[in-house]
């Protein structure tokens, strides 16, 4: 299944919503806030599974808060 198929696009939409809700719940803002940033570090998680994405997002938030 690819992202252009109806099932694929629904999967990505649901995945994005899940990741967005999780990042917002840990004070990482929502997907629309992240979409304003075009660099790889902020956008690469959009295509990942929520569990994988959260590890990277949490790491990025932690490093941002330590700086």
N, CA, C and O atoms as CSV, one atom per row, in Angstrom:
chain,resi,resn,atom,element,x,y,z
A,1,UNK,N,N,0.852,-1.177,0.000
A,1,UNK,CA,C,0.000,0.000,0.000
A,1,UNK,C,C,0.896,1.238,0.000
A,1,UNK,O,O,1.842,1.332,0.783
A,2,UNK,N,N,0.585,2.193,-0.894
A,2,UNK,CA,C,1.382,3.415,-0.927
A,2,UNK,C,C,0.546,4.609,-0.484
A,2,UNK,O,O,-0.662,4.503,-0.271
A,3,UNK,N,N,1.213,5.730,-0.353
A,3,UNK,CA,C,0.548,6.921,0.191
A,3,UNK,C,C,-0.514,7.486,-0.741
A,3,UNK,O,O,-1.359,8.269,-0.307
A,4,UNK,N,N,-0.486,7.095,-2.037
A,4,UNK,CA,C,-1.462,7.633,-2.977
A,4,UNK,C,C,-2.756,6.834,-3.003
A,4,UNK,O,O,-3.765,7.323,-3.513
A,5,UNK,N,N,-2.755,5.636,-2.475
A,5,UNK,CA,C,-3.982,4.838,-2.438
A,5,UNK,C,C,-4.906,5.392,-1.354
A,5,UNK,O,O,-4.438,6.004,-0.394
A,6,UNK,N,N,-6.224,5.179,-1.506
A,6,UNK,CA,C,-7.149,5.679,-0.475
A,6,UNK,C,C,-6.815,5.156,0.916
A,6,UNK,O,O,-6.852,5.910,1.889
A,7,UNK,N,N,-6.493,3.887,1.013
A,7,UNK,CA,C,-6.152,3.322,2.326
A,7,UNK,C,C,-4.851,3.910,2.850
A,7,UNK,O,O,-4.722,4.170,4.046
A,8,UNK,N,N,-3.887,4.119,1.958
A,8,UNK,CA,C,-2.598,4.687,2.361
A,8,UNK,C,C,-2.730,6.105,2.861
A,8,UNK,O,O,-2.130,6.463,3.874
A,9,UNK,N,N,-3.507,6.921,2.165
A,9,UNK,CA,C,-3.658,8.312,2.600
A,9,UNK,C,C,-4.432,8.391,3.913
A,9,UNK,O,O,-4.150,9.251,4.748
A,10,UNK,N,N,-5.403,7.503,4.100
A,10,UNK,CA,C,-6.131,7.477,5.370
A,10,UNK,C,C,-5.208,7.066,6.510
A,10,UNK,O,O,-5.285,7.608,7.613
A,11,UNK,N,N,-4.340,6.106,6.231
A,11,UNK,CA,C,-3.381,5.659,7.237
A,11,UNK,C,C,-2.468,6.809,7.648
A,11,UNK,O,O,-2.256,7.041,8.838
A,12,UNK,N,N,-1.921,7.536,6.656
A,12,UNK,CA,C,-1.021,8.644,6.968
A,12,UNK,C,C,-1.744,9.766,7.699
A,12,UNK,O,O,-1.179,10.389,8.597
A,13,UNK,N,N,-2.988,10.026,7.318
A,13,UNK,CA,C,-3.757,11.066,8.000
A,13,UNK,C,C,-3.994,10.693,9.457
A,13,UNK,O,O,-3.840,11.526,10.350
A,14,UNK,N,N,-4.367,9.446,9.694
A,14,UNK,CA,C,-4.599,8.983,11.066
A,14,UNK,C,C,-3.298,9.000,11.864
A,14,UNK,O,O,-3.277,9.387,13.033
A,15,UNK,N,N,-2.207,8.573,11.212
A,15,UNK,CA,C,-0.904,8.549,11.873
A,15,UNK,C,C,-0.470,9.964,12.247
A,15,UNK,O,O,0.027,10.190,13.351
A,16,UNK,N,N,-0.654,10.910,11.342
A,16,UNK,CA,C,-0.295,12.299,11.615
A,16,UNK,C,C,-1.112,12.848,12.776
A,16,UNK,O,O,-0.580,13.554,13.633
A,17,UNK,N,N,-2.396,12.529,12.805
A,17,UNK,CA,C,-3.251,13.001,13.901
A,17,UNK,C,C,-2.795,12.422,15.238
A,17,UNK,O,O,-2.780,13.127,16.248
A,18,UNK,N,N,-2.423,11.142,15.248
A,18,UNK,CA,C,-1.953,10.512,16.489
A,18,UNK,C,C,-0.654,11.150,16.971
A,18,UNK,O,O,-0.508,11.466,18.152
A,19,UNK,N,N,0.285,11.335,16.050
A,19,UNK,CA,C,1.574,11.929,16.417
A,19,UNK,C,C,1.366,13.359,16.896
A,19,UNK,O,O,1.972,13.778,17.882
A,20,UNK,N,N,0.516,14.107,16.206
A,20,UNK,CA,C,0.247,15.490,16.588
A,20,UNK,C,C,-0.325,15.567,17.996
A,20,UNK,O,O,0.086,16.411,18.792
A,21,UNK,N,N,-1.269,14.692,18.302
A,21,UNK,CA,C,-1.869,14.682,19.641
A,21,UNK,C,C,-0.828,14.337,20.702
A,21,UNK,O,O,-0.822,14.921,21.785
A,22,UNK,N,N,0.052,13.386,20.388
A,22,UNK,CA,C,1.074,13.001,21.364
A,22,UNK,C,C,2.086,14.116,21.587
A,22,UNK,O,O,2.464,14.382,22.728
A,23,UNK,N,N,2.533,14.775,20.514
A,23,UNK,CA,C,3.512,15.851,20.694
A,23,UNK,C,C,2.901,17.013,21.456
A,23,UNK,O,O,3.561,17.634,22.289
A,24,UNK,N,N,1.644,17.305,21.171
A,24,UNK,CA,C,0.979,18.396,21.884
A,24,UNK,C,C,0.820,18.060,23.367
A,24,UNK,O,O,0.898,18.946,24.219
A,25,UNK,N,N,0.598,16.785,23.671
A,25,UNK,CA,C,0.402,16.385,25.067
A,25,UNK,C,C,1.674,16.508,25.900
A,25,UNK,O,O,1.601,16.594,27.126
A,26,UNK,N,N,2.839,16.518,25.254
A,26,UNK,CA,C,4.098,16.669,25.990
A,26,UNK,C,C,4.692,18.059,25.768
A,26,UNK,O,O,5.898,18.257,25.913
A,27,UNK,N,N,3.831,19.023,25.413
A,27,UNK,CA,C,4.228,20.412,25.198
A,27,UNK,C,C,5.154,20.571,24.001
A,27,UNK,O,O,6.023,21.443,23.991
A,28,UNK,N,N,4.966,19.728,22.995
A,28,UNK,CA,C,5.772,19.837,21.788
A,28,UNK,C,C,5.043,20.487,20.644
A,28,UNK,O,O,5.541,20.498,19.518
A,29,UNK,N,N,3.879,21.028,20.905
A,29,UNK,CA,C,3.015,21.686,19.935
A,29,UNK,C,C,2.398,20.667,18.982
A,29,UNK,O,O,2.734,19.484,19.035
A,30,UNK,N,N,1.514,21.111,18.126
A,30,UNK,CA,C,0.784,20.232,17.215
A,30,UNK,C,C,1.430,20.235,15.836
A,30,UNK,O,O,2.350,21.008,15.570
A,31,UNK,N,N,0.943,19.369,14.973
A,31,UNK,CA,C,1.517,19.219,13.636
A,31,UNK,C,C,1.500,20.524,12.852
A,31,UNK,O,O,2.445,20.809,12.116
A,32,UNK,N,N,0.450,21.317,12.993
A,32,UNK,CA,C,0.402,22.581,12.256
A,32,UNK,C,C,1.531,23.511,12.678
A,32,UNK,O,O,2.069,24.240,11.845
A,33,UNK,N,N,1.897,23.500,13.954
A,33,UNK,CA,C,3.022,24.312,14.420
A,33,UNK,C,C,4.327,23.794,13.828
A,33,UNK,O,O,5.183,24.573,13.407
A,34,UNK,N,N,4.471,22.473,13.799
A,34,UNK,CA,C,5.693,21.873,13.260
A,34,UNK,C,C,5.779,22.071,11.753
A,34,UNK,O,O,6.878,22.176,11.207
A,35,UNK,N,N,4.646,22.124,11.078
A,35,UNK,CA,C,4.642,22.258,9.624
A,35,UNK,C,C,5.246,23.584,9.174
A,35,UNK,O,O,5.682,23.703,8.029
A,36,UNK,N,N,5.278,24.563,10.042
A,36,UNK,CA,C,5.870,25.848,9.698
A,36,UNK,C,C,7.385,25.749,9.541
A,36,UNK,O,O,8.005,26.602,8.907
A,37,UNK,N,N,7.973,24.715,10.114
A,37,UNK,CA,C,9.414,24.531,10.022
A,37,UNK,C,C,9.701,23.554,8.893
A,37,UNK,O,O,9.121,22.469,8.856
A,38,UNK,N,N,10.575,23.914,7.984
A,38,UNK,CA,C,10.799,23.101,6.799
A,38,UNK,C,C,12.038,22.214,6.877
A,38,UNK,O,O,12.296,21.452,5.946
A,39,UNK,N,N,12.798,22.289,7.938
A,39,UNK,CA,C,14.031,21.509,7.978
A,39,UNK,C,C,13.752,20.047,8.309
A,39,UNK,O,O,12.672,19.706,8.792
A,40,UNK,N,N,14.727,19.193,8.045
A,40,UNK,CA,C,14.580,17.745,8.217
A,40,UNK,C,C,14.279,17.363,9.652
A,40,UNK,O,O,13.440,16.497,9.898
A,41,UNK,N,N,14.945,17.991,10.597
A,41,UNK,CA,C,14.788,17.626,12.007
A,41,UNK,C,C,13.342,17.761,12.469
A,41,UNK,O,O,12.874,16.973,13.291
A,42,UNK,N,N,12.642,18.747,11.947
A,42,UNK,CA,C,11.258,18.971,12.370
A,42,UNK,C,C,10.247,18.212,11.531
A,42,UNK,O,O,9.166,17.887,12.023
A,43,UNK,N,N,10.559,17.926,10.304
A,43,UNK,CA,C,9.563,17.317,9.432
A,43,UNK,C,C,9.699,15.842,9.183
A,43,UNK,O,O,8.748,15.220,8.710
A,44,UNK,N,N,10.833,15.252,9.479
A,44,UNK,CA,C,11.059,13.858,9.113
A,44,UNK,C,C,10.125,12.900,9.831
A,44,UNK,O,O,9.853,11.822,9.303
A,45,UNK,N,N,9.631,13.236,10.988
A,45,UNK,CA,C,8.778,12.336,11.763
A,45,UNK,C,C,7.396,12.158,11.173
A,45,UNK,O,O,6.683,11.235,11.566
A,46,UNK,N,N,6.991,13.009,10.240
A,46,UNK,CA,C,5.638,12.932,9.696
A,46,UNK,C,C,5.343,11.615,8.992
A,46,UNK,O,O,4.185,11.207,8.902
A,47,UNK,N,N,6.380,10.945,8.494
A,47,UNK,CA,C,6.184,9.697,7.769
A,47,UNK,C,C,6.498,8.478,8.625
A,47,UNK,O,O,6.483,7.356,8.119
A,48,UNK,N,N,6.773,8.666,9.870
A,48,UNK,CA,C,7.142,7.551,10.750
A,48,UNK,C,C,5.940,7.035,11.536
A,48,UNK,O,O,4.926,7.721,11.670
A,49,UNK,N,N,6.070,5.822,12.050
A,49,UNK,CA,C,5.056,5.285,12.957
A,49,UNK,C,C,5.088,6.122,14.236
A,49,UNK,O,O,6.151,6.607,14.623
A,50,UNK,N,N,3.950,6.300,14.892
A,50,UNK,CA,C,3.917,7.132,16.102
A,50,UNK,C,C,4.960,6.749,17.152
A,50,UNK,O,O,5.570,7.628,17.761
A,51,UNK,N,N,5.172,5.447,17.372
A,51,UNK,CA,C,6.136,5.027,18.398
A,51,UNK,C,C,7.555,5.481,18.045
A,51,UNK,O,O,8.306,5.938,18.906
A,52,UNK,N,N,7.906,5.346,16.770
A,52,UNK,CA,C,9.238,5.749,16.305
A,52,UNK,C,C,9.386,7.263,16.359
A,52,UNK,O,O,10.406,7.783,16.812
A,53,UNK,N,N,8.367,7.957,15.896
A,53,UNK,CA,C,8.412,9.416,15.856
A,53,UNK,C,C,8.542,10.010,17.243
A,53,UNK,O,O,9.290,10.966,17.442
A,54,UNK,N,N,7.823,9.456,18.203
A,54,UNK,CA,C,7.847,10.021,19.547
A,54,UNK,C,C,9.233,9.963,20.175
A,54,UNK,O,O,9.601,10.857,20.938
A,55,UNK,N,N,10.004,8.930,19.867
A,55,UNK,CA,C,11.369,8.853,20.403
A,55,UNK,C,C,12.194,10.033,19.903
A,55,UNK,O,O,12.882,10.690,20.684
A,56,UNK,N,N,12.124,10.300,18.605
A,56,UNK,CA,C,12.888,11.405,18.024
A,56,UNK,C,C,12.371,12.753,18.505
A,56,UNK,O,O,13.158,13.643,18.828
A,57,UNK,N,N,11.070,12.904,18.553
A,57,UNK,CA,C,10.484,14.175,18.987
A,57,UNK,C,C,10.837,14.468,20.437
A,57,UNK,O,O,11.207,15.593,20.775
A,58,UNK,N,N,10.724,13.470,21.285
A,58,UNK,CA,C,11.066,13.646,22.698
A,58,UNK,C,C,12.528,14.027,22.852
A,58,UNK,O,O,12.865,14.903,23.649
A,59,UNK,N,N,13.391,13.377,22.097
A,59,UNK,CA,C,14.820,13.689,22.144
A,59,UNK,C,C,15.056,15.137,21.705
A,59,UNK,O,O,15.835,15.854,22.333
A,60,UNK,N,N,14.388,15.571,20.631
A,60,UNK,CA,C,14.544,16.946,20.151
A,60,UNK,C,C,14.020,17.957,21.168
A,60,UNK,O,O,14.640,18.998,21.386
A,61,UNK,N,N,12.880,17.654,21.790
A,61,UNK,CA,C,12.334,18.561,22.806
A,61,UNK,C,C,13.251,18.643,24.020
A,61,UNK,O,O,13.469,19.722,24.570
A,62,UNK,N,N,13.786,17.497,24.435
A,62,UNK,CA,C,14.700,17.486,25.577
A,62,UNK,C,C,15.937,18.320,25.294
A,62,UNK,O,O,16.379,19.087,26.149
A,63,UNK,N,N,16.501,18.176,24.095
A,63,UNK,CA,C,17.714,18.936,23.775
A,63,UNK,C,C,17.400,20.420,23.663
A,63,UNK,O,O,18.235,21.257,24.009
A,64,UNK,N,N,16.205,20.757,23.183
A,64,UNK,CA,C,15.803,22.165,23.082
A,64,UNK,C,C,15.650,22.771,24.474
A,64,UNK,O,O,16.033,23.920,24.698
A,65,UNK,N,N,15.096,22.010,25.399
A,65,UNK,CA,C,14.879,22.513,26.755
A,65,UNK,C,C,16.172,22.615,27.556
A,65,UNK,O,O,16.255,23.407,28.495
A,66,UNK,N,N,17.180,21.826,27.199
A,66,UNK,CA,C,18.459,21.882,27.902
A,66,UNK,C,C,19.334,23.029,27.417
A,66,UNK,O,O,20.237,23.477,28.124
A,67,UNK,N,N,19.061,23.498,26.207
A,67,UNK,CA,C,19.896,24.556,25.611
A,67,UNK,C,C,19.644,25.896,26.248
A,67,UNK,O,O,20.263,26.888,25.863
